[in-house]
Amino acid sequence: MGDANATGKNKRKTVSLVLLLAAIVIVVFIAALLITGHITGSSWLSAFSSRRIPEITADEFIFDIGRARMFANVGGSVAAAGTLGVQVLDSDGSETLREPFRMAQPTLVGSGDRCIAYDIGGTALRVFSGTQVIASIETDTTIVSASINQNGWFCVVTQGGGGLKGIVFVYDNTGTVVYRVTLATGFALSAQLSSDNKDLAILTIPDTGSRIMLYQGIDISEDDPDHQFDFFDRLIIDIFYTPDGDVVAISTDSLILIDNFGDRRTLLEFPGARLGGYTYNDDFIALHLYDFGIGHRGRLITLLADGTILGDIAIDREIISMTSLDKTLAILKSDGVVFYDETLEEFSLYADSISAAGASRVLAVREDAVLAASDNSAVIIRADID
């Protein structure tokens, strides 16, 4: 009996000693991490604290504005354009705006708290907020493209008539025409306004290559640009203004910067790759470059408007859509949604919930919610964060 008690005591001592040694090892390990800076005291505490996992909810928004629907964020609400007009639902699904009008090929572009919906190849155009229509326009000739800046000023490019190659109208935020450019040469593709509403850039297609024309001070009635740049051997597919007033041109094999002094330089060249997609905002530009003839293999690159590379990673999945929102890059791959910061560090932000909801494009990102859309509906995914 005495031997059994002694054996039990020895076992308990052994177990206690093992637990004590394990605790010492853990404390030493954590102290080493704190000293070397691999973790901070606050992150260690948060990792071992009993934080409540936020509940994720997803609400689907159903629209009834016809076919060929497109979606955009308008001041935190969901705007949709279809063949029957435009419709806006707020974050709880209540309708705040409906504007019926016919569009054969509806297009929707949002900027801040306003959107512009127009019919490519048609004549109908509406500019609206989440609650009201600001401008209702019927053009004399068919619409080629339209754009809107963060102040609500917008450009409309239409086909010309009577020998003209195109007409560019500039409207203020009340829908009043403040500037007009008529083009006798080169077909007008698109036009962009600077963020201060003072400068205008027009992209055209001349007989060969591409042309960019800059108008500085659009309150002056003149058709002759202040600067003109011809790219005889390049196809420019898009242009946009930076917050500093420079123009970035995206071609099929390079990025080009034209500053407000009229000087141009190449930011990035990619002649050995195929441009798969791009997106941009005031914080960074993102490019998806395919390797020629190797399936979906390629690279994802982010850079500043001065050419500084922020991130560069390999990609081996098909990218269906790209959206840049502040310092966040949202990418829909063939196997789901992935979020990156501007340096292409991947992080989780409701990605699984977005993929489960069948969304194909992210429209807006907030700390407590993500707004996304599919071909026929939109969804808002919320996290119950205290």
N, C-alpha and C positions, 0 to 999 in steps of 0.2 A: 504493500500500500504506500509505504514511504517512498519507494523507488518510483511509483507511478506519479506521486505528487511532485517529486523532484524533476521527473521528465517533463511534466506539464509546465512547471515553472521555467525550465530551460527553453522550451519551445516558445513560451510567451516572451521571454527575454530576447530570443533570436528574432522573432517577428518585430518586436518593438525596435530593436537595433536596425533591422532592415528598413523599416519605415522612417526612422530618424535619418539614416544615411540618404534615403531617397529624397527626403525633404531638404536636406542640406544641399544635395546636388542640384535640385530645382532652384533653390534660392541663389546659389552661386551662378547658375546658368543665366537666370534672369538679371542678376546684378551685372554680369559680364555684358549682356546685351544693352543694358542701360548705360554702362560706362562707355562702350564703343559707339553708342548712338544708333544701333540698329533698331531699337524701339525706344519710345519715350514713356515716361511714367504714365501719362494720360492714356496712351494707346494700350499699355499693359492693363491698366485698370478697366478700360472699356472692354478689352478682350475677355476679361475674367468676370465682368459684371453680368448681372442677370437682366440685360436690356430686353424689353419686349420686342419681338419681331413684328414689324408693322404689317397690318392686314392689307393685301392688295385686292382692289376691286376694279372691274372693267365694265364700262357702260357703252353700249353700241348706239350710234346715232343713225337713224334711218331717214333718208331724204326721198322726196317725190318730185324731182324737177327734171325728169326725163332721162335720156340715155347719155352715154359718153361723159360721165361725171368726173369733175376735177374738184379737189379740195384744197383749202388753205386756212391758215390761222389768221383771224382778224381780231386783234385785241383780246385774245384768250377764248374767243368763240370759234365755232367751226363754220366756215363758209363753203358752200358747194355751188358749182355751176354745172348746168346740164342743158340739154337741147330745149328745155322749156323755160329756162331762166335761172335765177339765183335764189338761194335760200340760206339763212343763217340760223343756227341753233346755239344757244348759250351753253354753259358748262353743265347745266342740269337737264339739257335736252329740250328746253322751251324755245319755240320759234320766236325770233326777234325781228326777222325781216324776210319778206318774200316779194320778189319782183319778177313777174312773168314777162318773158319775151323770147322769141324764137332764135335759136342758134343752131346751125348745121354742124359746126366744129367748135364747140365751146372751149375757151382757154381762160384760166384764172390765175392771176398773179397777186400776191399779197405783200404789203409792206407796212409794218407797224399796225396801226388800227384802221387801215383802209385796204380795199381790194379793188382790182379792175378786172372785169369780165368782158370778153369780147369774142366775136365770131370771126375766126380766120377765114378769109374769102367771102365774108359777108359785110354788112354795114352797121351792125348793132353793137353798142358798147355801153356799159354801165360802170360807174365808179360809186362805191358804197362803203359805209362803215358797218358796224354790227347792228345798227338800228335804223339807218336811213340811206336813201339813194342821194348821193351828192351831185352826180351829173348823169344825164341820160342823153346819149348822142347817137344820131344816125348819120353816117358819113355819105358823101356824094359818090365816092368810089370805094372799091373793096379794101378792107383792112388787111394789111400785111403783118403788122405786129403792134404791140403797145407795151408801155412800161410805166411804172409809178415809183417815185422815190419816197423816202421816209417822211417827207413833209406833205405828202398828198398831191404834189405837182405831178403831171403825167404827160407822156408823149404818145402820139398816135401816128403811125406810118401808114399811108394809103397809096394805092396805085395811082399813077398820074393819068391824065387825059389830055388830049390835044397835043401830043408830042412830048409831054412831060414824062420822066422816068419814075417819078415819085414825089409825094408831098409829105412833109413832116410838120405836124401841128404840136405846139407846146401849150398846155393848159395850166392855169394856176389851181390852187386847192379848192376853188369855188366852181371850177368847170368853165372858166372864161379863157378864150384863146388869147395868149399874150405874145406869141411868136409863130412865124410860119416860114418854112424853107421849101422852095420848089426846086426840083432837080431836073435839069435838061439832059444830063449824061449820068450813066451809072444807075442801076436799079437799087432803090433804097430797101435795105433789109430790116434795120432796127435803129433805134435812137435811144440815148440815155441822157438823163439830166444829172448834174452834180448835186451834192447834198445841200448846197447853199442856193440852189435854183438859178445860178448865174451862167453856167456853162452848159453847152450842148455838144454831144458827140454823135455822129451819124455814121453808120456802117453801110457801105454800098458795094455793089459788084459792077465794076467797069467791064470793058471788053475782055480783059485778062486779069486774073488775080483778084485782089480786094483793095478797097480804099476806105480810109477813115478821115473824116472831116471834123474839125473842131471849131466851134463858134464860142467865143469868149465875150460875155456880156450880151445875153439874148434879148435885152430890152431894145437893142438897135435893130431896126428893120433893114436887113441886108441878106442877100442870098450867097454872097461870097464868103467862104470860111476864112478864119484867121490863120489856120494851118491845115494842110492837106498832106496825107501820107499814102503813097501807093506801094502796095506789096504785089508786084507782078508775078512772083513765083510762089505765093502763099495764099492759102484759103483761110481767112479769118471767119470764125464761126460765132464769136460773141465778144462783146465789149462791156466794160463796166467802170464806174468811177470809184476811186478810193476815197477815204475820208479827207485826204490831203489835196484832193482835186486833180490827181493824176488819172490817166486812163490806162487800164490793163486790157490788152487784146489777147484773146485765146485763139490760136490757130491749131491746125491738125498736127503740127510738129514743134510748137514752141509757145512760150509766153513772152509778150512784148510790153514794155512800159513806155508810155508817152507822157512826159511831165507837162505841167501847165506853162512851161516856157517854150514848148514845141520841140523839145529834144526827145529822141527815142533810143532805147537800148533793149537788148534781149535779156530777160530774166532767167529763162530756162529753156534749153533745147532738148528735144527727145526724138531725134530723127529715126532711131532704131526701134521705136515702140509705136504702138497704135493707141490713140486716145480712146479709152473706153468710157470715161465719164468725168465730170468735174462739178464742183460746187464752190461757192465763195460767199464770204460776208466781210464785215469790217475788220475782223480779227485775223483771218487767214484764208488761203486758197488751198483746195484739195484736188488732186488729180489722180485718176486711176489709169495706169498705163499698162496695156497688154503687151506681153512678149509676142512677136510675130510667130504664128504657126505652132504655138505650144499650148493649146487648149485655153484654159482660163488663167494660166500662170501670168503673173505680172507684178507690178509694184503700186503701192499706195504712198503718195508723197503729199506732205503739207508744207507750205511756205508762206512767208510774208510777202507783201506787195513790193518790197524792195529786193526780192530774190533770195532772202535768207531761208535756208531749208530748216524746217522745224522737226520734221519726222520723215522717215523713209523705211517702209517695211515690205516684205514679200507677201504676195497674195496668191492663193491657188484655188480660190473659189469664185464662182460667178457672182458679180455684183449687179444687183437688179436696180437699186436706186441709192443715191447719195444725197444727204441733206446736212448743211452746216447751220448750226444754231448757236450764236454767241461763240463760246470756246468749246463747243461740243460738235463732234462729227458723228452722225448717225448713218450707218450703212446697212442696207438689207442685202445679205448674201443669200446664196441658194439654200443654205442650211440655217438661216435665221438672222435676227437683228444683232448688230454689234455696235457698241458705243466706244468712241475714242475721244481723248482730249486733243488739243491742237498739236501735241508732240507725238501723237499716235500711240499713247499709252492706253491700253484697253481697260475699260471698267464696266461694271454691271449696273444697269439702270433700267429695271423693268424689262430687260431684253426677253426673258422667257415668256412674260405675260403678253408682250407685243406679238411674238411669234405665234403663241397659242391663239391669239385673237385673229390671226390671218391678215394682219396689216402689211401693206407693201411700201409705205412711206411714212416717215416721222415728220410731223408738221411743227411741233413745238415741244420744248422741254422746260419743265419747271422743277423746283426741288421736290414738290409733292405730287407731281403728275406729269404724264407724257401724253401728247395728243398725236394720234396716228390715223392713217386712212388706208382703205383697200380700194378696189375698183368701184365698189357700189355703196360703201358705207364708211363711217368714221368711228373711232373708238377713243375714249379717254380712259386712261389707266391711272388710278389714284393709289397712293400709299397713305395709310392712316398714321401720320407722323405727329407725335405730341410736341 
